[in-house]
Amino acid sequence: MRAAGCDVVRLDRHAVDGIAEGEKVALELMRTSKPPTALVCASDQLALGARRAADIPIIGFDDSPMAQAAGLSSIRQPLGEAAAECVQLLTALLDKGPGSTPRHVLLEPNLIIR
C-alpha cells in the first residue's frame, strides 16, 4: 500500500469474532479524531459487522460463503495447498525422526475483490 502512495497506520483492536463485535469496534474507530479510510479485518464476520458501521472500503479474511453472498472483498487462504504441505511435513518427520530440521513454509493468499 505504501508503494501505491497510501499512508498506512495500524489501528489494532482485539475483538471476539462476530458481526456484532465488528460493528462495535468499527464504530469506536470511526468516532476517533482521525477515523480510518479503510479497514482490513481478521475475519469475514468482523468485516461484515464493520460494514454496518462504516461506509469505507473493508476487506475480510477467509472468503467465507457469507462474504461471497454479501459481495465482501476477502483474503482467501490456500487451504488445499496448506493441507498438502502439512502431509509432506508430517511424512518427512515420520521418515527422518524427531531430530529432523524444522522447515518454514509460507503460502501465498489470494485477494478476492468484489
Backbone as CSV, one residue per row, in Angstrom:
resi,resn,N_x,N_y,N_z,CA_x,CA_y,CA_z,C_x,C_y,C_z
1,MET,0.817,-1.184,0.000,0.000,0.000,0.000,0.866,1.255,0.000
2,ARG,1.940,1.181,0.756,2.841,2.341,0.766,3.417,2.585,-0.621
3,ALA,3.738,1.501,-1.337,4.286,1.626,-2.686,3.300,2.317,-3.618
4,ALA,2.017,2.213,-3.308,0.981,2.857,-4.120,0.717,4.285,-3.658
5,GLY,1.488,4.751,-2.667,1.334,6.115,-2.194,0.305,6.292,-1.089
6,CYS,-0.143,5.184,-0.501,-1.136,5.257,0.576,-0.437,5.340,1.927
7,ASP,-0.983,6.161,2.811,-0.483,6.268,4.178,-1.107,5.128,4.982
8,VAL,-0.274,4.252,5.548,-0.767,3.099,6.288,-0.518,3.318,7.770
9,VAL,-1.586,3.225,8.556,-1.500,3.347,10.005,-2.173,2.122,10.609
10,ARG,-1.465,1.416,11.467,-2.059,0.241,12.125,-2.921,0.696,13.281
11,LEU,-4.144,0.225,13.284,-5.080,0.502,14.369,-5.560,-0.824,14.934
12,ASP,-4.649,-1.593,15.514,-5.001,-2.919,16.016,-6.040,-2.819,17.125
13,ARG,-7.059,-3.639,17.017,-8.069,-3.768,18.055,-8.315,-5.256,18.239
14,HIS,-8.367,-5.694,19.463,-8.655,-7.097,19.748,-10.158,-7.242,19.904
15,ALA,-10.721,-8.226,19.222,-12.166,-8.409,19.246,-12.495,-9.891,19.181
16,VAL,-13.590,-10.239,19.828,-14.134,-11.585,19.693,-14.756,-11.648,18.312
17,ASP,-14.574,-12.750,17.609,-15.094,-12.858,16.257,-16.619,-12.788,16.257
18,GLY,-17.154,-12.040,15.328,-18.601,-11.958,15.182,-19.029,-10.650,14.552
19,ILE,-20.196,-10.671,13.967,-20.711,-9.492,13.269,-20.956,-8.337,14.240
20,ALA,-21.590,-8.608,15.381,-21.877,-7.548,16.354,-20.588,-6.910,16.864
21,GLU,-19.560,-7.723,17.102,-18.274,-7.199,17.585,-17.596,-6.353,16.514
22,GLY,-17.679,-6.774,15.262,-17.108,-5.994,14.171,-17.755,-4.629,14.063
23,GLU,-19.063,-4.589,14.224,-19.780,-3.312,14.179,-19.363,-2.417,15.342
24,LYS,-19.250,-3.003,16.533,-18.864,-2.236,17.730,-17.472,-1.622,17.577
25,VAL,-16.513,-2.424,17.142,-15.134,-1.940,17.004,-15.050,-0.886,15.898
26,ALA,-15.746,-1.103,14.789,-15.725,-0.119,13.700,-16.321,1.201,14.152
27,LEU,-17.398,1.157,14.927,-17.981,2.396,15.459,-16.968,3.141,16.319
28,GLU,-16.258,2.406,17.169,-15.232,3.034,18.016,-14.163,3.701,17.160
29,LEU,-13.704,3.011,16.132,-12.668,3.568,15.262,-13.173,4.795,14.500
30,MET,-14.405,4.752,14.037,-14.949,5.867,13.250,-15.184,7.105,14.112
31,ARG,-15.282,6.931,15.421,-15.512,8.069,16.327,-14.218,8.713,16.812
32,THR,-13.053,8.204,16.369,-11.782,8.783,16.788,-11.530,10.087,16.029
33,SER,-10.540,10.850,16.474,-10.244,12.130,15.825,-9.732,11.958,14.392
34,LYS,-9.103,10.820,14.102,-8.639,10.517,12.742,-9.185,9.147,12.341
35,PRO,-10.436,9.090,11.923,-11.012,7.785,11.567,-10.324,7.184,10.345
36,PRO,-10.307,5.863,10.274,-9.655,5.205,9.138,-10.409,5.455,7.836
37,THR,-9.690,5.325,6.737,-10.311,5.457,5.417,-10.543,4.091,4.786
38,ALA,-10.059,3.028,5.441,-10.275,1.654,5.003,-9.937,0.734,6.179
39,LEU,-10.501,-0.480,6.163,-10.228,-1.455,7.223,-9.904,-2.810,6.624
40,VAL,-8.950,-3.503,7.249,-8.677,-4.901,6.952,-8.993,-5.663,8.237
41,CYS,-9.977,-6.545,8.169,-10.439,-7.260,9.361,-9.900,-8.688,9.390
42,ALA,-9.776,-9.237,10.592,-9.203,-10.569,10.784,-10.146,-11.693,10.372
43,SER,-11.410,-11.379,10.120,-12.358,-12.397,9.662,-13.443,-11.735,8.818
44,ASP,-14.125,-12.544,8.058,-15.245,-12.025,7.268,-16.384,-11.571,8.166
45,GLN,-16.620,-12.271,9.267,-17.694,-11.862,10.174,-17.423,-10.486,10.769
46,LEU,-16.193,-10.232,11.205,-15.854,-8.903,11.716,-16.041,-7.847,10.629
47,ALA,-15.619,-8.173,9.411,-15.741,-7.223,8.298,-17.199,-6.929,7.963
48,LEU,-18.039,-7.944,7.988,-19.462,-7.726,7.716,-20.087,-6.822,8.772
49,GLY,-19.691,-6.996,10.026,-20.176,-6.110,11.079,-19.649,-4.700,10.903
50,ALA,-18.384,-4.583,10.524,-17.777,-3.266,10.327,-18.493,-2.502,9.215
51,ARG,-18.957,-3.215,8.198,-19.667,-2.553,7.084,-20.953,-1.898,7.544
52,ARG,-21.533,-2.414,8.625,-22.754,-1.798,9.174,-22.459,-0.419,9.758
53,ALA,-21.230,-0.247,10.254,-20.882,0.961,10.990,-20.081,1.971,10.184
54,ALA,-19.481,1.549,9.095,-18.550,2.426,8.383,-18.753,2.311,6.878
55,ASP,-18.884,3.444,6.241,-19.039,3.476,4.785,-17.671,3.753,4.146
56,ILE,-16.758,2.807,4.349,-15.393,2.890,3.819,-15.045,1.516,3.245
57,PRO,-13.996,1.416,2.433,-13.588,0.095,1.935,-13.182,-0.831,3.088
58,ILE,-13.693,-2.062,3.056,-13.421,-3.044,4.108,-13.122,-4.390,3.462
59,ILE,-12.094,-5.045,3.960,-11.713,-6.374,3.473,-11.759,-7.344,4.645
60,GLY,-12.310,-8.532,4.400,-12.354,-9.584,5.406,-11.250,-10.597,5.172
61,PHE,-11.339,-11.706,5.901,-10.343,-12.774,5.790,-11.052,-14.107,5.893
62,ASP,-10.823,-14.989,4.970,-11.296,-16.372,4.896,-12.130,-16.648,3.650
63,ASP,-12.664,-15.625,3.008,-13.523,-15.794,1.836,-14.626,-16.812,2.109
64,SER,-15.369,-16.565,3.164,-16.461,-17.446,3.577,-17.657,-17.313,2.633
65,PRO,-18.571,-18.276,2.662,-19.789,-18.152,1.864,-20.577,-16.872,2.186
66,MET,-20.548,-16.443,3.452,-21.233,-15.188,3.818,-20.610,-14.007,3.096
67,ALA,-19.299,-13.969,3.005,-18.613,-12.878,2.311,-18.967,-12.902,0.831
68,GLN,-19.001,-14.092,0.265,-19.350,-14.226,-1.144,-20.765,-13.714,-1.394
69,ALA,-21.712,-14.124,-0.546,-23.109,-13.722,-0.717,-23.299,-12.217,-0.520
70,ALA,-22.507,-11.623,0.369,-22.651,-10.193,0.673,-21.824,-9.312,-0.257
71,GLY,-21.034,-9.910,-1.142,-20.200,-9.107,-2.036,-19.027,-8.454,-1.328
72,LEU,-18.537,-9.088,-0.264,-17.424,-8.553,0.524,-16.099,-9.027,-0.048
73,SER,-15.184,-8.096,-0.291,-13.823,-8.484,-0.679,-13.182,-9.213,0.494
74,SER,-12.355,-10.210,0.193,-11.801,-11.024,1.263,-10.469,-11.630,0.833
75,ILE,-9.690,-12.040,1.808,-8.428,-12.711,1.553,-8.668,-14.211,1.719
76,ARG,-8.401,-14.958,0.651,-8.633,-16.411,0.656,-7.333,-17.130,0.951
77,GLN,-7.381,-18.023,1.942,-6.223,-18.840,2.275,-6.173,-20.049,1.344
78,PRO,-4.987,-20.477,0.952,-4.870,-21.657,0.090,-4.970,-22.943,0.911
79,LEU,-6.173,-23.308,1.345,-6.353,-24.421,2.277,-5.905,-25.763,1.698
80,GLY,-6.194,-26.015,0.430,-5.752,-27.269,-0.182,-4.237,-27.385,-0.206
81,GLU,-3.590,-26.299,-0.553,-2.125,-26.260,-0.581,-1.557,-26.433,0.833
82,ALA,-2.212,-25.807,1.816,-1.764,-25.933,3.207,-1.882,-27.380,3.686
83,ALA,-2.974,-28.041,3.328,-3.159,-29.443,3.718,-2.081,-30.320,3.089
84,ALA,-1.794,-30.095,1.804,-0.767,-30.886,1.117,0.605,-30.678,1.768
85,GLU,0.932,-29.439,2.125,2.213,-29.148,2.788,2.285,-29.838,4.148
86,CYS,1.186,-29.834,4.882,1.153,-30.499,6.198,1.445,-31.986,6.061
87,VAL,0.827,-32.620,5.073,1.061,-34.049,4.846,2.530,-34.290,4.524
88,GLN,3.123,-33.451,3.664,4.546,-33.611,3.329,5.440,-33.431,4.554
89,LEU,5.137,-32.420,5.366,5.952,-32.169,6.557,5.836,-33.312,7.553
90,LEU,4.630,-33.821,7.760,4.449,-34.937,8.689,5.119,-36.207,8.176
91,THR,5.009,-36.463,6.889,5.653,-37.631,6.298,7.170,-37.539,6.466
92,ALA,7.731,-36.368,6.202,9.179,-36.173,6.364,9.595,-36.371,7.816
93,LEU,8.797,-35.880,8.747,9.103,-36.035,10.170,9.077,-37.507,10.563
94,LEU,8.085,-38.238,10.064,7.999,-39.669,10.377,9.162,-40.449,9.758
95,ASP,9.553,-40.067,8.547,10.654,-40.756,7.862,12.009,-40.470,8.512
96,LYS,12.240,-39.228,8.902,13.554,-38.814,9.411,13.647,-38.868,10.926
97,GLY,12.520,-38.928,11.612,12.529,-38.988,13.067,12.508,-37.603,13.695
98,PRO,12.418,-37.560,15.016,12.275,-36.282,15.729,13.472,-35.349,15.631
99,GLY,14.628,-35.817,15.186,15.812,-34.964,15.086,15.901,-34.208,13.770
100,SER,14.890,-34.305,12.930,14.957,-33.649,11.620,14.856,-32.130,11.764
101,THR,15.372,-31.437,10.789,15.386,-29.971,10.796,14.004,-29.416,10.466
102,PRO,13.485,-28.525,11.305,12.181,-27.923,11.005,12.246,-27.097,9.716
103,ARG,11.147,-27.001,9.035,11.077,-26.250,7.788,9.945,-25.243,7.887
104,HIS,10.194,-24.025,7.444,9.196,-22.962,7.449,8.568,-22.889,6.061
105,VAL,7.248,-22.904,6.007,6.545,-22.854,4.732,5.642,-21.622,4.732
106,LEU,5.773,-20.810,3.712,4.942,-19.621,3.562,4.109,-19.774,2.297
107,LEU,2.791,-19.720,2.444,1.888,-19.870,1.315,1.262,-18.524,0.975
108,GLU,1.074,-18.266,-0.292,0.510,-17.005,-0.747,-1.020,-17.030,-0.704
109,PRO,-1.634,-16.096,0.016,-3.096,-15.995,-0.014,-3.523,-15.253,-1.285
110,ASN,-4.797,-15.270,-1.573,-5.338,-14.557,-2.741,-6.312,-13.488,-2.282
111,LEU,-6.193,-12.306,-2.843,-7.142,-11.244,-2.569,-8.299,-11.395,-3.550
112,ILE,-9.492,-11.590,-3.013,-10.701,-11.739,-3.821,-11.452,-10.413,-3.754
113,ILE,-11.440,-9.692,-4.845,-12.066,-8.359,-4.876,-13.493,-8.488,-5.401
114,ARG,-14.415,-7.979,-4.624,-15.829,-7.975,-5.039,-16.365,-6.565,-4.986
